[in-house]
Amino acid sequence: MQERQTGLLKSLAGAAVVALLCGEAFAENPQAGLCTGGYCAWGIIKSKAKIKEEKGATLYKLDVLAGSSEHKEGQYPDKYDPKINIEWNKKSHPVYIFCYDKLPVVIVDNKPVVINFQELPHSSESDAAVYVEICYGITDSSWASEGFAAKHDLEKPTVADVNIKNPLELFKYVK
Protein backbone atom coordinates (compact mmCIF):
# COMPACT_ATOMS: atom_id res chain seq x y z
CA MET A 1 0.00 0.00 0.00
CA GLN A 2 2.81 2.48 0.85
CA GLU A 3 4.41 2.21 -2.63
CA ARG A 4 1.01 2.50 -4.32
CA GLN A 5 0.09 5.46 -2.12
CA THR A 6 3.38 7.23 -2.77
CA GLY A 7 3.04 6.78 -6.53
CA LEU A 8 -0.55 7.90 -6.49
CA LEU A 9 0.18 10.97 -4.42
CA LYS A 10 3.11 11.98 -6.59
CA SER A 11 0.90 12.00 -9.63
CA LEU A 12 -2.23 13.38 -7.97
CA ALA A 13 -1.04 15.69 -5.19
CA GLY A 14 -1.89 18.76 -7.21
CA ALA A 15 -5.43 17.51 -7.60
CA ALA A 16 -6.06 17.72 -3.90
CA VAL A 17 -4.99 21.36 -3.83
CA VAL A 18 -7.86 22.55 -6.02
CA ALA A 19 -10.74 22.59 -3.57
CA LEU A 20 -8.56 23.43 -0.61
CA LEU A 21 -8.29 27.04 -1.62
CA CYS A 22 -12.03 27.59 -1.64
CA GLY A 23 -12.28 28.92 1.90
CA GLU A 24 -12.83 25.62 3.66
CA ALA A 25 -11.43 25.05 7.14
CA PHE A 26 -8.53 22.99 5.90
CA ALA A 27 -7.68 20.99 8.99
CA GLU A 28 -11.29 20.09 9.67
CA ASN A 29 -12.35 19.54 6.07
CA PRO A 30 -9.65 18.02 3.88
CA GLN A 31 -10.65 18.07 0.22
CA ALA A 32 -10.53 15.18 -2.21
CA GLY A 33 -8.45 15.42 -5.31
CA LEU A 34 -8.59 12.97 -8.16
CA CYS A 35 -9.95 9.51 -7.42
CA THR A 36 -8.85 6.63 -9.63
CA GLY A 37 -7.72 3.02 -9.43
CA GLY A 38 -9.44 2.43 -6.09
CA TYR A 39 -7.76 5.39 -4.35
CA CYS A 40 -8.54 9.04 -3.68
CA ALA A 41 -5.92 11.72 -3.09
CA TRP A 42 -6.57 14.18 -0.25
CA GLY A 43 -4.77 17.32 0.75
CA ILE A 44 -4.44 20.18 3.16
CA ILE A 45 -2.64 23.38 2.24
CA LYS A 46 -0.42 24.41 5.12
CA SER A 47 0.83 27.64 3.53
CA LYS A 48 0.91 29.69 0.33
CA ALA A 49 3.67 32.19 -0.50
CA LYS A 50 4.50 34.37 -3.48
CA ILE A 51 8.13 33.59 -4.33
CA LYS A 52 8.80 35.98 -7.22
CA GLU A 53 7.00 38.26 -9.64
CA GLU A 54 8.53 39.57 -12.85
CA LYS A 55 7.23 40.83 -16.23
CA GLY A 56 3.74 39.38 -15.85
CA ALA A 57 4.86 36.06 -14.38
CA THR A 58 4.42 35.00 -10.75
CA LEU A 59 5.77 31.96 -8.93
CA TYR A 60 3.89 30.65 -5.87
CA LYS A 61 4.94 27.97 -3.43
CA LEU A 62 2.32 25.92 -1.60
CA ASP A 63 3.10 23.58 1.28
CA VAL A 64 0.72 20.64 0.96
CA LEU A 65 0.10 17.72 3.28
CA ALA A 66 -1.21 14.87 1.16
CA GLY A 67 -2.93 11.63 1.98
CA SER A 68 -4.92 8.88 0.31
CA SER A 69 -7.87 6.65 1.01
CA GLU A 70 -8.80 3.27 -0.46
CA HIS A 71 -12.21 2.71 -2.04
CA LYS A 72 -13.96 0.12 -4.14
CA GLU A 73 -13.37 0.98 -7.78
CA GLY A 74 -15.95 3.53 -8.89
CA GLN A 75 -17.33 4.13 -5.39
CA TYR A 76 -15.59 7.38 -4.57
CA PRO A 77 -16.62 10.08 -2.10
CA ASP A 78 -17.56 13.47 -3.51
CA LYS A 79 -16.54 15.27 -0.31
CA TYR A 80 -14.80 14.71 3.01
CA ASP A 81 -16.47 12.61 5.67
CA PRO A 82 -14.79 11.94 9.04
CA LYS A 83 -15.60 8.24 8.58
CA ILE A 84 -13.19 8.04 5.62
CA ASN A 85 -9.91 6.46 6.65
CA ILE A 86 -7.26 8.78 5.18
CA GLU A 87 -3.65 7.71 5.48
CA TRP A 88 -1.68 10.97 5.71
CA ASN A 89 1.93 11.34 4.66
CA LYS A 90 4.32 12.05 7.51
CA LYS A 91 5.56 15.29 5.93
CA SER A 92 4.10 17.97 3.74
CA HIS A 93 5.72 18.78 0.40
CA PRO A 94 6.05 21.83 -1.82
CA VAL A 95 3.90 22.44 -4.89
CA TYR A 96 4.90 25.33 -7.16
CA ILE A 97 2.56 27.23 -9.45
CA PHE A 98 4.05 29.39 -12.22
CA CYS A 99 1.42 31.87 -13.37
CA TYR A 100 2.40 33.01 -16.86
CA ASP A 101 -0.01 33.08 -19.81
CA LYS A 102 2.63 31.89 -22.28
CA LEU A 103 3.89 29.04 -20.08
CA PRO A 104 1.49 27.83 -17.36
CA VAL A 105 3.34 25.36 -15.11
CA VAL A 106 2.54 23.30 -12.00
CA ILE A 107 5.44 21.55 -10.24
CA VAL A 108 4.74 18.59 -7.96
CA ASP A 109 7.65 16.52 -6.60
CA ASN A 110 10.12 18.52 -8.72
CA LYS A 111 8.30 17.45 -11.91
CA PRO A 112 7.11 20.43 -13.93
CA VAL A 113 3.92 20.00 -15.95
CA VAL A 114 3.34 22.52 -18.73
CA ILE A 115 -0.40 23.05 -19.10
CA ASN A 116 -1.75 23.48 -22.62
CA PHE A 117 -5.24 24.95 -22.18
CA GLN A 118 -5.75 24.77 -25.96
CA GLU A 119 -5.51 20.95 -25.96
CA LEU A 120 -5.91 19.86 -22.35
CA PRO A 121 -5.53 16.11 -21.82
CA HIS A 122 -7.55 14.47 -19.05
CA SER A 123 -4.33 13.67 -17.21
CA SER A 124 -3.60 17.41 -16.82
CA GLU A 125 -7.05 18.55 -15.65
CA SER A 126 -6.13 18.48 -11.96
CA ASP A 127 -2.98 20.52 -12.58
CA ALA A 128 -5.00 22.95 -14.70
CA ALA A 129 -7.61 23.37 -11.94
CA VAL A 130 -4.88 24.15 -9.40
CA TYR A 131 -3.30 26.63 -11.80
CA VAL A 132 -6.63 28.38 -12.43
CA GLU A 133 -7.40 28.57 -8.71
CA ILE A 134 -4.04 30.09 -7.77
CA CYS A 135 -3.56 32.33 -10.80
CA TYR A 136 -7.15 33.46 -11.49
CA GLY A 137 -8.99 32.81 -8.23
CA ILE A 138 -11.58 30.64 -9.97
CA THR A 139 -12.78 28.05 -7.47
CA ASP A 140 -15.45 26.24 -9.46
CA SER A 141 -15.33 24.24 -12.67
CA SER A 142 -16.34 27.17 -14.90
CA TRP A 143 -12.77 27.36 -16.16
CA ALA A 144 -13.29 24.04 -17.95
CA SER A 145 -15.82 25.61 -20.31
CA GLU A 146 -14.88 26.32 -23.89
CA GLY A 147 -13.46 29.74 -24.42
CA PHE A 148 -11.54 29.96 -21.13
CA ALA A 149 -8.15 30.01 -22.84
CA ALA A 150 -9.21 32.73 -25.29
CA LYS A 151 -10.91 34.80 -22.59
CA HIS A 152 -7.73 34.85 -20.52
CA ASP A 153 -5.28 35.08 -23.45
CA LEU A 154 -3.79 31.70 -22.65
CA GLU A 155 -1.84 30.82 -25.75
CA LYS A 156 -0.49 27.42 -26.64
CA PRO A 157 2.62 27.16 -24.43
CA THR A 158 5.84 28.28 -26.09
CA VAL A 159 7.45 24.96 -25.10
CA ALA A 160 5.94 21.54 -24.35
CA ASP A 161 8.36 20.63 -21.58
CA VAL A 162 10.73 22.52 -19.34
CA ASN A 163 13.97 21.14 -18.00
CA ILE A 164 14.76 22.92 -14.74
CA LYS A 165 16.49 22.14 -11.48
CA ASN A 166 14.94 25.01 -9.53
CA PRO A 167 11.47 26.55 -9.98
CA LEU A 168 13.03 30.03 -10.23
CA GLU A 169 14.61 28.92 -13.51
CA LEU A 170 11.14 29.20 -15.08
CA PHE A 171 11.71 32.96 -15.27
CA LYS A 172 14.25 32.40 -18.07
CA TYR A 173 11.20 31.70 -20.28
CA VAL A 174 9.61 35.08 -19.50
CA LYS A 175 9.95 37.59 -22.31
LINCOR-V464334 format. One record per residue. SS is DSSP state (a for helix, b for strand, c for the rest). PSI is psi in whole degrees, 0 to 359 (999 if undefined). OMEGA is omega in radians with two decimals (none if undefined). Layout:
ss:SS psi:PSI omega:OMEGA
ss:SS psi:PSI omega:OMEGA
This chain:
ss:c psi:320 omega:-3.08
ss:a psi:316 omega:3.12
ss:a psi:317 omega:3.13
ss:a psi:315 omega:-3.12
ss:a psi:315 omega:-3.13
ss:a psi:314 omega:3.12
ss:a psi:317 omega:3.13
ss:a psi:313 omega:-3.10
ss:a psi:325 omega:3.10
ss:a psi:321 omega:-3.10
ss:a psi:340 omega:-3.04
ss:a psi:1 omega:-3.05
ss:a psi:320 omega:3.11
ss:a psi:328 omega:-3.12
ss:a psi:324 omega:-3.10
ss:a psi:340 omega:-3.10
ss:a psi:327 omega:-2.99
ss:a psi:298 omega:-3.05
ss:a psi:345 omega:-3.09
ss:a psi:337 omega:-3.07
ss:c psi:9 omega:-3.03
ss:c psi:19 omega:3.08
ss:c psi:6 omega:3.11
ss:c psi:157 omega:3.01
ss:c psi:100 omega:-2.94
ss:c psi:308 omega:-3.04
ss:c psi:325 omega:-3.12
ss:c psi:335 omega:-3.06
ss:c psi:73 omega:3.06
ss:c psi:151 omega:-3.13
ss:b psi:143 omega:3.13
ss:b psi:142 omega:2.99
ss:b psi:220 omega:-3.13
ss:b psi:138 omega:3.07
ss:b psi:127 omega:3.13
ss:b psi:154 omega:3.07
ss:c psi:27 omega:3.12
ss:c psi:6 omega:-3.13
ss:b psi:152 omega:2.98
ss:b psi:139 omega:3.04
ss:b psi:143 omega:3.12
ss:b psi:157 omega:3.13
ss:b psi:157 omega:3.07
ss:b psi:125 omega:3.08
ss:b psi:122 omega:3.13
ss:b psi:325 omega:3.13
ss:b psi:160 omega:3.09
ss:b psi:129 omega:-3.13
ss:b psi:140 omega:3.02
ss:b psi:122 omega:-3.08
ss:b psi:315 omega:-3.10
ss:b psi:148 omega:3.08
ss:b psi:130 omega:-3.10
ss:b psi:128 omega:3.03
ss:c psi:46 omega:3.09
ss:c psi:4 omega:3.11
ss:b psi:141 omega:3.13
ss:b psi:136 omega:3.09
ss:b psi:125 omega:3.09
ss:b psi:150 omega:3.03
ss:b psi:127 omega:3.06
ss:b psi:145 omega:3.02
ss:b psi:115 omega:-2.99
ss:b psi:130 omega:2.99
ss:b psi:120 omega:-3.07
ss:b psi:157 omega:3.09
ss:b psi:176 omega:3.09
ss:b psi:157 omega:3.07
ss:b psi:148 omega:3.14
ss:b psi:142 omega:-3.14
ss:c psi:157 omega:3.00
ss:c psi:138 omega:-3.11
ss:c psi:126 omega:3.10
ss:c psi:353 omega:-3.14
ss:c psi:72 omega:-3.04
ss:c psi:146 omega:3.10
ss:c psi:150 omega:3.08
ss:c psi:352 omega:3.07
ss:c psi:170 omega:-3.12
ss:c psi:141 omega:3.01
ss:c psi:131 omega:-3.12
ss:c psi:341 omega:3.13
ss:c psi:346 omega:3.14
ss:c psi:129 omega:3.12
ss:c psi:100 omega:3.13
ss:c psi:126 omega:3.06
ss:b psi:109 omega:-3.07
ss:b psi:144 omega:3.02
ss:c psi:157 omega:3.14
ss:c psi:329 omega:-3.10
ss:c psi:152 omega:3.02
ss:c psi:168 omega:-3.14
ss:b psi:156 omega:-3.13
ss:b psi:144 omega:2.98
ss:b psi:128 omega:-3.13
ss:b psi:141 omega:3.10
ss:b psi:122 omega:3.13
ss:b psi:104 omega:-3.11
ss:b psi:104 omega:3.13
ss:c psi:121 omega:-3.01
ss:c psi:338 omega:3.13
ss:c psi:346 omega:-3.13
ss:c psi:75 omega:3.10
ss:c psi:127 omega:-3.08
ss:b psi:140 omega:2.98
ss:b psi:132 omega:-3.14
ss:b psi:118 omega:3.07
ss:b psi:129 omega:-3.14
ss:c psi:44 omega:3.10
ss:c psi:18 omega:3.11
ss:b psi:106 omega:3.13
ss:b psi:137 omega:3.06
ss:b psi:117 omega:3.07
ss:b psi:127 omega:-3.07
ss:c psi:121 omega:3.10
ss:c psi:98 omega:-3.11
ss:c psi:345 omega:3.10
ss:c psi:326 omega:-3.11
ss:c psi:70 omega:-3.01
ss:c psi:113 omega:3.08
ss:c psi:155 omega:3.13
ss:a psi:322 omega:-3.09
ss:a psi:343 omega:-3.13
ss:a psi:2 omega:-3.08
ss:a psi:320 omega:3.14
ss:a psi:317 omega:3.10
ss:a psi:319 omega:3.14
ss:a psi:319 omega:-3.14
ss:a psi:321 omega:3.09
ss:a psi:314 omega:3.14
ss:a psi:311 omega:-3.11
ss:a psi:320 omega:3.13
ss:a psi:311 omega:-3.08
ss:a psi:316 omega:-3.01
ss:a psi:331 omega:-3.07
ss:a psi:351 omega:3.13
ss:c psi:18 omega:-3.14
ss:c psi:118 omega:-3.02
ss:c psi:359 omega:3.10
ss:c psi:188 omega:-3.07
ss:a psi:12 omega:-3.12
ss:a psi:335 omega:3.13
ss:a psi:335 omega:-3.08
ss:a psi:353 omega:-3.14
ss:c psi:155 omega:3.11
ss:c psi:145 omega:3.11
ss:c psi:351 omega:-3.13
ss:a psi:313 omega:-3.10
ss:a psi:316 omega:3.14
ss:a psi:318 omega:-3.12
ss:a psi:325 omega:-3.09
ss:c psi:16 omega:3.11
ss:c psi:38 omega:3.09
ss:c psi:105 omega:-3.13
ss:c psi:171 omega:2.97
ss:c psi:133 omega:-3.09
ss:c psi:146 omega:-3.12
ss:c psi:336 omega:3.06
ss:c psi:152 omega:-3.13
ss:c psi:328 omega:-3.13
ss:c psi:152 omega:3.04
ss:c psi:140 omega:3.12
ss:c psi:101 omega:-3.09
ss:c psi:157 omega:3.05
ss:c psi:340 omega:-3.09
ss:c psi:134 omega:-3.13
ss:a psi:330 omega:3.13
ss:a psi:338 omega:3.11
ss:a psi:344 omega:3.11
ss:a psi:335 omega:-3.12
ss:a psi:346 omega:3.07
ss:a psi:344 omega:3.12
ss:a psi:352 omega:-3.11
ss:c psi:129 omega:-3.14
ss:c psi:999 omega:none
